[in-house]
Amino acid sequence: MHHLSPSGLSVPGPSRRSVLRGVGGAAALAAGIPLLSACGGSTAASDPKTVTVGSNASDAVPKKAFADIYAAYKKQSGITVDVNTKDHNTFQEQINSYLQGTPDDVFNWFAGYRMQFFAAKKLATPIDDVWKTIEGNFPDAMKGLSKGEDGKYYFVPLYTYPWAVFYRKSVFKKYGYEVPTTWSAFIALCKQMKKDNLVPIAFGDKDAWPALGTFDQINFRTNGYDFHVELMAGKASWTDKRTRAAFDNWAEILPYHQDGAVGRTWQDAAQTLVSKKAGMYLLGTFVGQQFTNAADREDLDFFAFPEIDPTYGQDTVEAPTDGFMLSKSPKNQAGAVKLLEYLGTPAAEQIYLKSDPNVVAASTKADTSSYTDLQKRAYEMISGAKNLTQYMDRDSRPDFTSTVMQPALQKFVRDPKGIDSLLTSIERQKKTIFASS
């Protein structure tokens, strides 16, 4: 099976769910056994010409892309990057104990709440000095994703990709469909697709994460970015009438989703779009990996999730972003800062994208001339966004999303009528989880 690696989009891997979740559930927050440790001996670690990096990029495509960056950096700076690569899931599950032990100087991680969580626990070093050098390379939304709750910078973004509604250009042309920008137009299109014997919205939630992304889109279109962020952070209530309104909107389009979603993988759902049996599919750009035929891939296009409330329009884009952080007490801090400054350059991003063309640069200065049409569109969508979100389980506590939200949303998909008791149950469990440290 293929999953979205922290790096790329079309590499074989274990569990796509745990990879997109970024951290393996509650295990990430428990100390666990510190099997992850820094690479190199103490001598190597304190060598001014060596910087150590803890990497979760264990799959072939990202591993090569990062190696290419570090080789170019050594050529330019004379500094060797000693990479400590661990299996992606192991890295996520043991990140907490790893960071509390003797971690590498720099480590791969995710923007948003995931980064803020470790910054607040003082398991990362602020990098405001790095940002003084690189800030001109990034749009404001990316800067916001790189800050801790204390307003200091802790993260250097490298690449990103958006979630959107995918469709086949030829199918829309054949039936005379137009891209919907409003909720009413979207529902009218779903009804028409059903009449035309198409599955309006392909859907597979067997791995329990796709429904998280669906909820995100509907919630920030219904209630706006600020409420969505508060809900993810455990501050707003799941029994709030605004949360209920988001679920009511979802219930309205649920009959147009592919039946039996909880028993179907995201790849199988994608195949219904490939075979032109489905009209639309809401997912990240990694859906493109299922379009192995060049002609099919050329026929693939996407649009932003439609506006629900004109107050918020389509100004928020879900764009999970991956990059780097500086550990709490790096042995070679000066060298690590120089490396992070380099990783925040368009040059470093371009080297990465050459090996992994399924994602887009986080910087607005990167050369986009080699981008495919889909990459160009993805880049425009992200750089034009007023707000960027990460994805439910990167914008919230990993233990909450894996143990509470994933099963709850599967339950909702199977039985949308039981929503009130479901929301009461989510809120009760949320209070318990967020009260724990």
N, C-alpha and C positions, 0 to 999 in steps of 0.2 A: 504494500500500500504506500501511497505517497502522502507526505504531510508538508505543511508550511514550516520549514525549518526556520531558526531564528535568523536565517540568512537568506534563504531562497525559497523557491516555491516548488521545485520539482525534484525532490530527492527522496529515495525510499527511506522510511523510518518507522519507528514503533507506533506510538499513539499520537495521532494528530491532535486529539483533544488536549492531552497533557502538554503538548508543545505549544498550542495556541494559548492555553491557559498560562503558560510561562512558568508557573510554579506548581509543583505537584501537590496541590491541596494543602491540607493541614500540616503535612510533613514539613512543609517549608517553614512553618512558624515554630515547630518544635526543634529543640536543639539537635536531636538525632546524634548519630555517631559521626564524628568528623572525619569521614573517609577522604574528603577533598582536602588537599593541602597544597601549599605553594610549591612551585617547581624549583628545581635547582637547590644547591646547598646554600648555607648562609653566606659563603664567600661570593658565589655567583650572584646572589640576590643583592649584595651591597656593592657590586662592581658598577662604577659610574657609567660604564659603557654598555650596561645591560639593563633592560627593563623587563619585568615579568608580567605576563598577561594571563589571567584565568579565563578560559574560553569554553562556552557551551556549544560552539559550532562544530559538532562532531560529525556532521554529514559531509560527504565529499565536495559538493558544490560550494558551500560557504567556507569550508576549511581551506580550499584552494584560493578562494577570493581573498580571505584574510591573509593567507601566506603571501600572496602577491603584493598586498599593501605593505606588509612588514619588510619584504625584500626591497621594495622601492624606498622605504624609509631608511633602511640600513645604508643603502647606496648614497642617499642624500646626507645623512647625519653621522654615519659611522657607529650608530647605536644598534646593538643587537636586541631584537625582541624575542625573548624566551617564552614560547607559548605553552601553556599547560592546558591541553584540551581534555575535557571530560565528556562522557556520554551526556547528551542534552538533558534527559530526564533526571539522571543522577545529580547533575549540576543544580537543577531547579530544586530538587527535593532536599539537598544538603546545603543550599546557599547560606542559610542562617548560621549554622555551626561553622561553615567555612569562613565567613566574614568575621566571626568572633574569635577564630583561631589565628593562624598566621597566613593570611591570604596573599595572593600575588599583588603587585603594585596597582595594576589596572585590571578591571574585569568587565566582561560583556554583560549587559543587562537591558532592561526595558524602561521606557519613559513613563511619566505619569505617577500614579499611586505606588506602583512597584518600586520605583526609585525613591519616592518620598518616605515610604515605610522604613527603608534602611537608613536613609538620611536622618530621620527623626530618632532612630535608635543609636545614632552616632557611630554607625558602622561604615560610614563613607566620609571622605574629606571634601569640603566645599572647594569648587574650582572657579571661583569668580575671576582669578587672575587669568585663567585659560580663556574665559569668555571675553575678557577685554581685548584679546587678540582675534578671536573668531566671530564676534557678534555680528559683524557686517555680512557674514555668509548666510545668515538664517533669518527667515521671516518671524514676525512677532509671535505667531501661534507656536512655532517650534521652540522659541525662547521660553514661553510659558510652560511647555511640557518638560523643560529641563531644570526647573526650579523646585527646591524643597519648600516645605510649608513655612520655613523661616525666611523665604525670599532670596536665599543664596542659590547659586548654581551648583548642581551635583552631577550633571549628565551632559555628554557630547553625543548628539544624534548622528547616525550614519545613513540609514535608509528607512523608508516607510512605504506603505501601500494603502489604498482606500478600500472601503466596503461600498458597494453600489449595486444597482439592479442591472443585471446582465441580460442581454437579449441577442437574437440573431437578426442582422440587418435584412436578410432575404425573407425571413418570416414576416417582419413588419411591412416589408414592401409588398409581399404577396397578398396580405390581407388588408393593406391600406391603413395599418395602425400608426398612430402618432405617439411620440414620447410624452407621457403624462407628467405634468409638473405640479398638479394639485391632487389632493386626496379624492375629490369627486371624479376627476378624469381617470385616476388610477383604478377606482372601483368600476367605473364604466368600461374600462379596457378589460379588466378581469372578467366581467360579465360577457363581453363580446367574445373573448377567447374561449370561454366555456361553450358558448353557442357554436363556435368554430371547431369544437371537439379537440381543443388543446388543453393541457394542464396549465392554468394561468400562471401559477407560481410553483416552480420545482422546489422541493423541500425534503431534506433528510436530517433527522436529529438523533440518529442512533448513538452518536458519540456525545450528545448532550450539549455541545458548545454552539452549534449554529443558531439555536433559539435565543441564546444570549445576545448575539449580534442583531437578531430581528427585534428583540425588545428594545435594545439601545436606540435603533433608528426611530421606532415608533414613539418612544418616550421623549427623546430630545426634539422631535418634530411637534409633539403634542404640548410639551411643557417647557421647552427651551433648555439650553445648555446648563445654566446655573442650577436649576432644579435637578437635572440629571446627575450632575457632579455631586450635589448634596445627598441624593439618594444612594449613589454608589459609595459615598464615604460614610454611610450609616447615620447621617445627620437628619435627612428627611424620612418620613414614615411611609412604609409600604401600604398602610391603610389610609393614607391621605387621599382625598377625592381626586387629586391630580394623577396619582399613580393608577387609581381605578379607571380614570378616563383613558389612560394609555392602553390598559388591558381591554377596555370596551372597543377602542379603535382596532386593536389586534383581532378581537373576536369578530369584528365586522368583515375582515379580509381572510380569516382563517378558513372559511368554506372554499376559498379559491386556492388554498395550498394543497399540494399533493397529498393524497390520502396515505395513511399508514406511515407517516414521517418518522415515528419513533423506532421503527424497524428498518430504516433505510440510512445508509451512509451518505455523506455529502458527495462522495464520488459517484455513487449510483444516481443521486439526484441530478448531478451535473450531466450525466449521460443522457437524461431525458431532454436536456437543452441541446446537447450535441446532435441527437437524433431528430430534433425539431418536433418532439412530442410535447414539449413545454414551451410556453411563450416567454417566461421571465424567470430569473433566479437571483435572489439577494445573497451576496457573499463577497469575500475579498477577491482581489485580482488574481489570487492563486488558482481560481477556477479555470484560468487559461491553460493550466497544465493538463487538463482533461481533453483539451482540443489539440490532439496530436497531429491531425491532418492540417497541412498549411492552409488549404482553402477554407476549412471550417474556422480556423483561427482568424483568418482575414475577415470572416463574416461576423465575428464576435464584437459586440459593442456594449456600452453601458450608459446609464443615466443616474443622476443623484436621486435618492429616495424622495418621493414627492412631498410638497409642503402640506402640512395638516392645519397649522395655525399661522395666518399671515404675519403675526407678530414675530415669529421665529423663522419663517420662510424656509430656505434650504441652506442656512448659514453655518450649520455644524456638519463636519465630516468625520466619520470614524476612520482614523488612520493610525493603526498600531505602528509604533516607532521603536527601532532597536539601535543601541549604541553602547557607550562605555561609561564607567564610573571609576573614581579613584578610591582605593581602599582606605581604611581608617589610619594606618600608620605605615605608608609605603617605605620600603628600604631605600629606594632611589627616587625620592620625590621630585627632584629637579628633572631627572630623565623622564619620569612618568608625565610630568607637566608638558614637556616638549613633545612627547608622543601624542598626548591628547590634543595639543594645538595642531599637530599634523593631521590627526584623524578628523578634525573639524574643518579641513580644507576641501574645496571642490576636487582637487587632484586625487586625494585619497578615495573619495566617493566614486570618481570615474574609474579608478583601478578596480574597485569592488564590482561596479556594475558591468564591467567588461566580462567578468567571469560569471556574474549572476544577473541576467537581464530581466528577471521577473519582478523586480522591485524598482522603486525610484529613489533618487537622491533626496535627502532631507534638506539640503542646501538649495537656495534659489540661485546660487552662482555656478552650479555644476553645468557642464556642457550637455545639453539635451539633444544635440544633433543626431546622435546614434540611436535615440529612442525609437521604439516601434510606435505606431499610431496610438495603441492602447496605453503605452507608457506615457506618451505626451499628454493624453487626456487625463490620466491618473495624476500626473504632475500638476496640471492646470487646476484640477479639482482640489487638490491639497493646498497648493500655494494660494488659491483664491478663497480659502475657507476663513470665516471669521473666528471659528472655534474648532479645535481638533480634540476628539476623544480618542481613547486608546482601545477599548473593548472591555466589556463588563468585568472580566476577571483580571484585567490589568488596572482598571479604574477603581476596583474594590478589593477587599481582603480575599486572598486566594482560598482560605478555608471556608469563607462564607459562600463564595460562588460555586465551589465544587460540592460542598456537602448540603447546601440549602437550595441555591438557585437552579442548578442544573436539574435535579429531580423535580423541583417545583414547576419549572417551565415545561418539562415533559408532561407533567400531570395536567397542566393547563391546555397543552396542545391536544391531549386525549379527551379532556372534559372541560371546555371553557365555561360551563355553567356553574362549576364549583368555585368561582373566583373569590368570593368574599371570605370563605373559610380558609382558602389557600393564602390570601394576603395576610390574614390574621396570624396564620401559622408562620409565614415568612418573617413578619415583624417581630413576633415573639422570639424566634431563633436568632434573628439579627441582633436584638438587644443583648442576648446572652454572649454571642460571639464577639461583638464589638466592645463589650465591657471587659473582656479578657485582654491581657496585654499582648 
